[in-house]
Amino acid sequence: MQENNERVAGGALPDWEVAELPEPPKYQFGKAFRSILGPGIIALGGSIGSGEWLLGPAITAQYGGRLLWIATIAILLQAILNTEAIRYTLYTGEPMLSGYMRCKPGAPFWMTFYSSVNFFAIWPGWAMTAATALAAIWLGYMPQESTELVKGDEGTVRMFAYIIFFFCLGIVLFGGKIYNALEKVQLFMVVWIIGYLVVIDIFMVPLSVWWDAIKGFFSFGALPEPGPDGQVDWLLLGAFAAYAGSGGLGNVTITNYVRDKGWGMSSLVGAIPSIIGGQNITLSHLGKVFRITPENLTRFKEWWKYVRFEQYGIWMLGCFVGIALPAMLTLAFVPAGQEMDQWAAAGFQADGLAEKGGRVLWYLTLLCGFWVLFSTQIGGVDGVPRTYTDIIWTGLKRVHNLGEHNAKWIYYPILGVYILWGVIAMYLAKPFFMILVSATVGGYLLVITALHTLYVNRKFLPKEIQPPVWKQIGLVLCAGFYSIFGTITVYQQVLEPYVFPIFG
């Protein structure tokens, strides 16, 4: 057979080889659940903790349900970003971060830029808040912060946080492809979480509260009333906007899971192998692209049906449900105007439920909170080393000399460094504050990645499969939306209290 030497210009990285687009399974609703479902579930599991269980309830407790419209816009705009990042992966088999590194001024610049910015968004706040829920179950009461007179429960919380970290490590050691273990674990947790919340909301939340929450998702333009100090907590609002979906690099990291699942050209590229059971799994340093032919365009459209199903029917719908159900519990059982305590965030609604339904609901709600936050933390434990591994694996030329079965020897050392950083960070900041900082940085990353994704798809994708105009406008709106929140947050938290007084 004659070797195909056809290549397509690949920008600042080596050119792509050309191959035929693999044919997808013919789209059927049932088949989508059985054989294709996966990337959206993993992304949903990583999304459902911070915005849905922590920041959403914090917003609804302070301001009622009228600000849930922020989540509506955030989720819709992030869904556009998700699908447009996946568009690149279907065509090239590469995660979107590889597309960023194909842009000028080159891979070293973008590697340094995204690695540096993302470092400030990877605080282990979810491990700490998930550990708070476990510690409460263990202690029989919500952990308390130490004061001058009373010794608190920080040590117990940190002990459980360490256990959670190392349990996450154990999960990603197995499966052949690391993706396989994540898919199974996240599917279990998402089903458990949504199932429990649906039952509780149906039987214990009044219909009037349901209506208040539903109205909130469509109360566009409603603004919060200032607090006693005359200020609106824009740090909290901006964090909620960022983490109502995935946030930060989480949206483009979805493409890593699409690659590992084998959609589109990804089946010719491979996946990151686990250290146990992954001996036969390989990962190419670069992707491949397909010719623009009628047959390949038909196949691309068939693959795109699965993208729409997963991102709109699973991820987007799941994010709305995940925001609405805990918000209803907050509106029903948490006194209006109450602020979320740093150390009690994981069990915010548990006390109110226990008063109405008995002590057993206190434990069950804490367990639900644990699963919610653990699902997000395991997404972080995998997502951080996965992001950096793909940046290094594609962007560093000298790494291209490594065999295609060696990606795990980059992934696991980075994972070890992340866990070490997590252990240290637990002594530096309070749990809920970590999440606020991560979300604020994540909001700015959404500005950058939305515009960068638009540029990559316009530059490298053939016109026949480039995004329609309305999707391109959506990416610009995504950048604008998060620019507004980020700018107001920086003004309120940094410029107004610290910078302006210096200049009188």
Secondary structure as a PSIPRED ss2 file (coil, helix, strand):
# PSIPRED VFORMAT (PSIPRED V4.0)

   1 M C   1.000  0.000  0.000
   2 Q C   1.000  0.000  0.000
   3 E C   1.000  0.000  0.000
   4 N C   1.000  0.000  0.000
   5 N C   1.000  0.000  0.000
   6 E C   1.000  0.000  0.000
   7 R E   0.000  0.000  1.000
   8 V E   0.000  0.000  1.000
   9 A C   1.000  0.000  0.000
  10 G C   1.000  0.000  0.000
  11 G C   1.000  0.000  0.000
  12 A C   1.000  0.000  0.000
  13 L C   1.000  0.000  0.000
  14 P C   1.000  0.000  0.000
  15 D C   1.000  0.000  0.000
  16 W E   0.000  0.000  1.000
  17 E E   0.000  0.000  1.000
  18 V E   0.000  0.000  1.000
  19 A E   0.000  0.000  1.000
  20 E C   1.000  0.000  0.000
  21 L C   1.000  0.000  0.000
  22 P C   1.000  0.000  0.000
  23 E C   1.000  0.000  0.000
  24 P C   1.000  0.000  0.000
  25 P C   1.000  0.000  0.000
  26 K C   1.000  0.000  0.000
  27 Y C   1.000  0.000  0.000
  28 Q C   1.000  0.000  0.000
  29 F H   0.000  1.000  0.000
  30 G H   0.000  1.000  0.000
  31 K H   0.000  1.000  0.000
  32 A H   0.000  1.000  0.000
  33 F H   0.000  1.000  0.000
  34 R H   0.000  1.000  0.000
  35 S H   0.000  1.000  0.000
  36 I H   0.000  1.000  0.000
  37 L C   1.000  0.000  0.000
  38 G C   1.000  0.000  0.000
  39 P H   0.000  1.000  0.000
  40 G H   0.000  1.000  0.000
  41 I H   0.000  1.000  0.000
  42 I H   0.000  1.000  0.000
  43 A H   0.000  1.000  0.000
  44 L H   0.000  1.000  0.000
  45 G H   0.000  1.000  0.000
  46 G H   0.000  1.000  0.000
  47 S H   0.000  1.000  0.000
  48 I C   1.000  0.000  0.000
  49 G C   1.000  0.000  0.000
  50 S H   0.000  1.000  0.000
  51 G H   0.000  1.000  0.000
  52 E H   0.000  1.000  0.000
  53 W H   0.000  1.000  0.000
  54 L H   0.000  1.000  0.000
  55 L H   0.000  1.000  0.000
  56 G H   0.000  1.000  0.000
  57 P H   0.000  1.000  0.000
  58 A H   0.000  1.000  0.000
  59 I H   0.000  1.000  0.000
  60 T H   0.000  1.000  0.000
  61 A H   0.000  1.000  0.000
  62 Q H   0.000  1.000  0.000
  63 Y H   0.000  1.000  0.000
  64 G H   0.000  1.000  0.000
  65 G H   0.000  1.000  0.000
  66 R H   0.000  1.000  0.000
  67 L H   0.000  1.000  0.000
  68 L C   1.000  0.000  0.000
  69 W H   0.000  1.000  0.000
  70 I H   0.000  1.000  0.000
  71 A H   0.000  1.000  0.000
  72 T H   0.000  1.000  0.000
  73 I H   0.000  1.000  0.000
  74 A H   0.000  1.000  0.000
  75 I H   0.000  1.000  0.000
  76 L H   0.000  1.000  0.000
  77 L H   0.000  1.000  0.000
  78 Q H   0.000  1.000  0.000
  79 A H   0.000  1.000  0.000
  80 I H   0.000  1.000  0.000
  81 L H   0.000  1.000  0.000
  82 N H   0.000  1.000  0.000
  83 T H   0.000  1.000  0.000
  84 E H   0.000  1.000  0.000
  85 A H   0.000  1.000  0.000
  86 I H   0.000  1.000  0.000
  87 R H   0.000  1.000  0.000
  88 Y H   0.000  1.000  0.000
  89 T H   0.000  1.000  0.000
  90 L H   0.000  1.000  0.000
  91 Y H   0.000  1.000  0.000
  92 T H   0.000  1.000  0.000
  93 G C   1.000  0.000  0.000
  94 E C   1.000  0.000  0.000
  95 P C   1.000  0.000  0.000
  96 M H   0.000  1.000  0.000
  97 L H   0.000  1.000  0.000
  98 S H   0.000  1.000  0.000
  99 G H   0.000  1.000  0.000
 100 Y H   0.000  1.000  0.000
 101 M H   0.000  1.000  0.000
 102 R C   1.000  0.000  0.000
 103 C C   1.000  0.000  0.000
 104 K C   1.000  0.000  0.000
 105 P C   1.000  0.000  0.000
 106 G C   1.000  0.000  0.000
 107 A H   0.000  1.000  0.000
 108 P H   0.000  1.000  0.000
 109 F H   0.000  1.000  0.000
 110 W H   0.000  1.000  0.000
 111 M H   0.000  1.000  0.000
 112 T H   0.000  1.000  0.000
 113 F H   0.000  1.000  0.000
 114 Y H   0.000  1.000  0.000
 115 S H   0.000  1.000  0.000
 116 S H   0.000  1.000  0.000
 117 V H   0.000  1.000  0.000
 118 N H   0.000  1.000  0.000
 119 F H   0.000  1.000  0.000
 120 F C   1.000  0.000  0.000
 121 A C   1.000  0.000  0.000
 122 I C   1.000  0.000  0.000
 123 W C   1.000  0.000  0.000
 124 P C   1.000  0.000  0.000
 125 G H   0.000  1.000  0.000
 126 W H   0.000  1.000  0.000
 127 A H   0.000  1.000  0.000
 128 M H   0.000  1.000  0.000
 129 T H   0.000  1.000  0.000
 130 A H   0.000  1.000  0.000
 131 A H   0.000  1.000  0.000
 132 T H   0.000  1.000  0.000
 133 A H   0.000  1.000  0.000
 134 L H   0.000  1.000  0.000
 135 A H   0.000  1.000  0.000
 136 A H   0.000  1.000  0.000
 137 I H   0.000  1.000  0.000
 138 W H   0.000  1.000  0.000
 139 L H   0.000  1.000  0.000
 140 G C   1.000  0.000  0.000
 141 Y C   1.000  0.000  0.000
 142 M C   1.000  0.000  0.000
 143 P C   1.000  0.000  0.000
 144 Q C   1.000  0.000  0.000
 145 E C   1.000  0.000  0.000
 146 S C   1.000  0.000  0.000
 147 T C   1.000  0.000  0.000
 148 E C   1.000  0.000  0.000
 149 L C   1.000  0.000  0.000
 150 V C   1.000  0.000  0.000
 151 K C   1.000  0.000  0.000
 152 G C   1.000  0.000  0.000
 153 D C   1.000  0.000  0.000
 154 E H   0.000  1.000  0.000
 155 G H   0.000  1.000  0.000
 156 T H   0.000  1.000  0.000
 157 V H   0.000  1.000  0.000
 158 R H   0.000  1.000  0.000
 159 M H   0.000  1.000  0.000
 160 F H   0.000  1.000  0.000
 161 A H   0.000  1.000  0.000
 162 Y H   0.000  1.000  0.000
 163 I H   0.000  1.000  0.000
 164 I H   0.000  1.000  0.000
 165 F H   0.000  1.000  0.000
 166 F H   0.000  1.000  0.000
 167 F H   0.000  1.000  0.000
 168 C H   0.000  1.000  0.000
 169 L H   0.000  1.000  0.000
 170 G H   0.000  1.000  0.000
 171 I H   0.000  1.000  0.000
 172 V C   1.000  0.000  0.000
 173 L C   1.000  0.000  0.000
 174 F C   1.000  0.000  0.000
 175 G C   1.000  0.000  0.000
 176 G C   1.000  0.000  0.000
 177 K E   0.000  0.000  1.000
 178 I H   0.000  1.000  0.000
 179 Y H   0.000  1.000  0.000
 180 N H   0.000  1.000  0.000
 181 A H   0.000  1.000  0.000
 182 L H   0.000  1.000  0.000
 183 E H   0.000  1.000  0.000
 184 K H   0.000  1.000  0.000
 185 V H   0.000  1.000  0.000
 186 Q H   0.000  1.000  0.000
 187 L H   0.000  1.000  0.000
 188 F H   0.000  1.000  0.000
 189 M H   0.000  1.000  0.000
 190 V H   0.000  1.000  0.000
 191 V H   0.000  1.000  0.000
 192 W H   0.000  1.000  0.000
 193 I H   0.000  1.000  0.000
 194 I H   0.000  1.000  0.000
 195 G H   0.000  1.000  0.000
 196 Y H   0.000  1.000  0.000
 197 L H   0.000  1.000  0.000
 198 V H   0.000  1.000  0.000
 199 V H   0.000  1.000  0.000
 200 I H   0.000  1.000  0.000
 201 D H   0.000  1.000  0.000
 202 I H   0.000  1.000  0.000
 203 F H   0.000  1.000  0.000
 204 M H   0.000  1.000  0.000
 205 V C   1.000  0.000  0.000
 206 P C   1.000  0.000  0.000
 207 L H   0.000  1.000  0.000
 208 S H   0.000  1.000  0.000
 209 V H   0.000  1.000  0.000
 210 W H   0.000  1.000  0.000
 211 W H   0.000  1.000  0.000
 212 D H   0.000  1.000  0.000
 213 A H   0.000  1.000  0.000
 214 I H   0.000  1.000  0.000
 215 K H   0.000  1.000  0.000
 216 G H   0.000  1.000  0.000
 217 F C   1.000  0.000  0.000
 218 F C   1.000  0.000  0.000
 219 S C   1.000  0.000  0.000
 220 F C   1.000  0.000  0.000
 221 G C   1.000  0.000  0.000
 222 A C   1.000  0.000  0.000
 223 L C   1.000  0.000  0.000
 224 P C   1.000  0.000  0.000
 225 E C   1.000  0.000  0.000
 226 P C   1.000  0.000  0.000
 227 G C   1.000  0.000  0.000
 228 P C   1.000  0.000  0.000
 229 D C   1.000  0.000  0.000
 230 G C   1.000  0.000  0.000
 231 Q C   1.000  0.000  0.000
 232 V C   1.000  0.000  0.000
 233 D C   1.000  0.000  0.000
 234 W H   0.000  1.000  0.000
 235 L H   0.000  1.000  0.000
 236 L H   0.000  1.000  0.000
 237 L H   0.000  1.000  0.000
 238 G H   0.000  1.000  0.000
 239 A H   0.000  1.000  0.000
 240 F H   0.000  1.000  0.000
 241 A H   0.000  1.000  0.000
 242 A H   0.000  1.000  0.000
 243 Y H   0.000  1.000  0.000
 244 A C   1.000  0.000  0.000
 245 G C   1.000  0.000  0.000
 246 S C   1.000  0.000  0.000
 247 G C   1.000  0.000  0.000
 248 G C   1.000  0.000  0.000
 249 L C   1.000  0.000  0.000
 250 G H   0.000  1.000  0.000
 251 N H   0.000  1.000  0.000
 252 V H   0.000  1.000  0.000
 253 T H   0.000  1.000  0.000
 254 I H   0.000  1.000  0.000
 255 T H   0.000  1.000  0.000
 256 N H   0.000  1.000  0.000
 257 Y H   0.000  1.000  0.000
 258 V H   0.000  1.000  0.000
 259 R H   0.000  1.000  0.000
 260 D H   0.000  1.000  0.000
 261 K H   0.000  1.000  0.000
 262 G C   1.000  0.000  0.000
 263 W C   1.000  0.000  0.000
 264 G H   0.000  1.000  0.000
 265 M H   0.000  1.000  0.000
 266 S H   0.000  1.000  0.000
 267 S H   0.000  1.000  0.000
 268 L H   0.000  1.000  0.000
 269 V C   1.000  0.000  0.000
 270 G E   0.000  0.000  1.000
 271 A C   1.000  0.000  0.000
 272 I C   1.000  0.000  0.000
 273 P E   0.000  0.000  1.000
 274 S C   1.000  0.000  0.000
 275 I C   1.000  0.000  0.000
 276 I C   1.000  0.000  0.000
 277 G C   1.000  0.000  0.000
 278 G C   1.000  0.000  0.000
 279 Q C   1.000  0.000  0.000
 280 N C   1.000  0.000  0.000
 281 I C   1.000  0.000  0.000
 282 T C   1.000  0.000  0.000
 283 L E   0.000  0.000  1.000
 284 S C   1.000  0.000  0.000
 285 H C   1.000  0.000  0.000
 286 L C   1.000  0.000  0.000
 287 G C   1.000  0.000  0.000
 288 K E   0.000  0.000  1.000
 289 V E   0.000  0.000  1.000
 290 F E   0.000  0.000  1.000
 291 R C   1.000  0.000  0.000
 292 I C   1.000  0.000  0.000
 293 T C   1.000  0.000  0.000
 294 P H   0.000  1.000  0.000
 295 E H   0.000  1.000  0.000
 296 N H   0.000  1.000  0.000
 297 L H   0.000  1.000  0.000
 298 T H   0.000  1.000  0.000
 299 R H   0.000  1.000  0.000
 300 F H   0.000  1.000  0.000
 301 K H   0.000  1.000  0.000
 302 E H   0.000  1.000  0.000
 303 W H   0.000  1.000  0.000
 304 W H   0.000  1.000  0.000
 305 K H   0.000  1.000  0.000
 306 Y H   0.000  1.000  0.000
 307 V H   0.000  1.000  0.000
 308 R H   0.000  1.000  0.000
 309 F H   0.000  1.000  0.000
 310 E H   0.000  1.000  0.000
 311 Q H   0.000  1.000  0.000
 312 Y H   0.000  1.000  0.000
 313 G H   0.000  1.000  0.000
 314 I H   0.000  1.000  0.000
 315 W H   0.000  1.000  0.000
 316 M H   0.000  1.000  0.000
 317 L H   0.000  1.000  0.000
 318 G H   0.000  1.000  0.000
 319 C H   0.000  1.000  0.000
 320 F H   0.000  1.000  0.000
 321 V H   0.000  1.000  0.000
 322 G H   0.000  1.000  0.000
 323 I H   0.000  1.000  0.000
 324 A H   0.000  1.000  0.000
 325 L H   0.000  1.000  0.000
 326 P H   0.000  1.000  0.000
 327 A H   0.000  1.000  0.000
 328 M H   0.000  1.000  0.000
 329 L H   0.000  1.000  0.000
 330 T H   0.000  1.000  0.000
 331 L H   0.000  1.000  0.000
 332 A H   0.000  1.000  0.000
 333 F H   0.000  1.000  0.000
 334 V C   1.000  0.000  0.000
 335 P C   1.000  0.000  0.000
 336 A C   1.000  0.000  0.000
 337 G C   1.000  0.000  0.000
 338 Q C   1.000  0.000  0.000
 339 E C   1.000  0.000  0.000
 340 M C   1.000  0.000  0.000
 341 D C   1.000  0.000  0.000
 342 Q C   1.000  0.000  0.000
 343 W C   1.000  0.000  0.000
 344 A C   1.000  0.000  0.000
 345 A H   0.000  1.000  0.000
 346 A H   0.000  1.000  0.000
 347 G H   0.000  1.000  0.000
 348 F C   1.000  0.000  0.000
 349 Q C   1.000  0.000  0.000
 350 A H   0.000  1.000  0.000
 351 D H   0.000  1.000  0.000
 352 G H   0.000  1.000  0.000
 353 L H   0.000  1.000  0.000
 354 A H   0.000  1.000  0.000
 355 E H   0.000  1.000  0.000
 356 K H   0.000  1.000  0.000
 357 G H   0.000  1.000  0.000
 358 G C   1.000  0.000  0.000
 359 R H   0.000  1.000  0.000
 360 V H   0.000  1.000  0.000
 361 L H   0.000  1.000  0.000
 362 W H   0.000  1.000  0.000
 363 Y H   0.000  1.000  0.000
 364 L H   0.000  1.000  0.000
 365 T H   0.000  1.000  0.000
 366 L H   0.000  1.000  0.000
 367 L H   0.000  1.000  0.000
 368 C H   0.000  1.000  0.000
 369 G H   0.000  1.000  0.000
 370 F H   0.000  1.000  0.000
 371 W H   0.000  1.000  0.000
 372 V H   0.000  1.000  0.000
 373 L H   0.000  1.000  0.000
 374 F H   0.000  1.000  0.000
 375 S H   0.000  1.000  0.000
 376 T H   0.000  1.000  0.000
 377 Q H   0.000  1.000  0.000
 378 I H   0.000  1.000  0.000
 379 G H   0.000  1.000  0.000
 380 G H   0.000  1.000  0.000
 381 V H   0.000  1.000  0.000
 382 D H   0.000  1.000  0.000
 383 G H   0.000  1.000  0.000
 384 V H   0.000  1.000  0.000
 385 P H   0.000  1.000  0.000
 386 R H   0.000  1.000  0.000
 387 T H   0.000  1.000  0.000
 388 Y H   0.000  1.000  0.000
 389 T H   0.000  1.000  0.000
 390 D H   0.000  1.000  0.000
 391 I H   0.000  1.000  0.000
 392 I H   0.000  1.000  0.000
 393 W H   0.000  1.000  0.000
 394 T H   0.000  1.000  0.000
 395 G H   0.000  1.000  0.000
 396 L C   1.000  0.000  0.000
 397 K H   0.000  1.000  0.000
 398 R H   0.000  1.000  0.000
 399 V H   0.000  1.000  0.000
 400 H H   0.000  1.000  0.000
 401 N H   0.000  1.000  0.000
 402 L C   1.000  0.000  0.000
 403 G C   1.000  0.000  0.000
 404 E C   1.000  0.000  0.000
 405 H C   1.000  0.000  0.000
 406 N C   1.000  0.000  0.000
 407 A C   1.000  0.000  0.000
 408 K H   0.000  1.000  0.000
 409 W H   0.000  1.000  0.000
 410 I H   0.000  1.000  0.000
 411 Y H   0.000  1.000  0.000
 412 Y H   0.000  1.000  0.000
 413 P H   0.000  1.000  0.000
 414 I H   0.000  1.000  0.000
 415 L H   0.000  1.000  0.000
 416 G H   0.000  1.000  0.000
 417 V H   0.000  1.000  0.000
 418 Y H   0.000  1.000  0.000
 419 I H   0.000  1.000  0.000
 420 L H   0.000  1.000  0.000
 421 W H   0.000  1.000  0.000
 422 G H   0.000  1.000  0.000
 423 V H   0.000  1.000  0.000
 424 I H   0.000  1.000  0.000
 425 A H   0.000  1.000  0.000
 426 M C   1.000  0.000  0.000
 427 Y C   1.000  0.000  0.000
 428 L C   1.000  0.000  0.000
 429 A C   1.000  0.000  0.000
 430 K C   1.000  0.000  0.000
 431 P H   0.000  1.000  0.000
 432 F H   0.000  1.000  0.000
 433 F H   0.000  1.000  0.000
 434 M H   0.000  1.000  0.000
 435 I H   0.000  1.000  0.000
 436 L H   0.000  1.000  0.000
 437 V H   0.000  1.000  0.000
 438 S H   0.000  1.000  0.000
 439 A H   0.000  1.000  0.000
 440 T H   0.000  1.000  0.000
 441 V H   0.000  1.000  0.000
 442 G H   0.000  1.000  0.000
 443 G H   0.000  1.000  0.000
 444 Y H   0.000  1.000  0.000
 445 L H   0.000  1.000  0.000
 446 L H   0.000  1.000  0.000
 447 V H   0.000  1.000  0.000
 448 I H   0.000  1.000  0.000
 449 T H   0.000  1.000  0.000
 450 A H   0.000  1.000  0.000
 451 L H   0.000  1.000  0.000
 452 H H   0.000  1.000  0.000
 453 T H   0.000  1.000  0.000
 454 L H   0.000  1.000  0.000
 455 Y H   0.000  1.000  0.000
 456 V H   0.000  1.000  0.000
 457 N H   0.000  1.000  0.000
 458 R H   0.000  1.000  0.000
 459 K H   0.000  1.000  0.000
 460 F H   0.000  1.000  0.000
 461 L C   1.000  0.000  0.000
 462 P C   1.000  0.000  0.000
 463 K H   0.000  1.000  0.000
 464 E H   0.000  1.000  0.000
 465 I H   0.000  1.000  0.000
 466 Q C   1.000  0.000  0.000
 467 P C   1.000  0.000  0.000
 468 P C   1.000  0.000  0.000
 469 V H   0.000  1.000  0.000
 470 W H   0.000  1.000  0.000
 471 K H   0.000  1.000  0.000
 472 Q H   0.000  1.000  0.000
 473 I H   0.000  1.000  0.000
 474 G H   0.000  1.000  0.000
 475 L H   0.000  1.000  0.000
 476 V H   0.000  1.000  0.000
 477 L H   0.000  1.000  0.000
 478 C H   0.000  1.000  0.000
 479 A H   0.000  1.000  0.000
 480 G H   0.000  1.000  0.000
 481 F H   0.000  1.000  0.000
 482 Y H   0.000  1.000  0.000
 483 S H   0.000  1.000  0.000
 484 I H   0.000  1.000  0.000
 485 F H   0.000  1.000  0.000
 486 G H   0.000  1.000  0.000
 487 T H   0.000  1.000  0.000
 488 I H   0.000  1.000  0.000
 489 T H   0.000  1.000  0.000
 490 V H   0.000  1.000  0.000
 491 Y H   0.000  1.000  0.000
 492 Q H   0.000  1.000  0.000
 493 Q H   0.000  1.000  0.000
 494 V H   0.000  1.000  0.000
 495 L H   0.000  1.000  0.000
 496 E H   0.000  1.000  0.000
 497 P H   0.000  1.000  0.000
 498 Y H   0.000  1.000  0.000
 499 V H   0.000  1.000  0.000
 500 F H   0.000  1.000  0.000
 501 P H   0.000  1.000  0.000
 502 I H   0.000  1.000  0.000
 503 F H   0.000  1.000  0.000
 504 G C   1.000  0.000  0.000
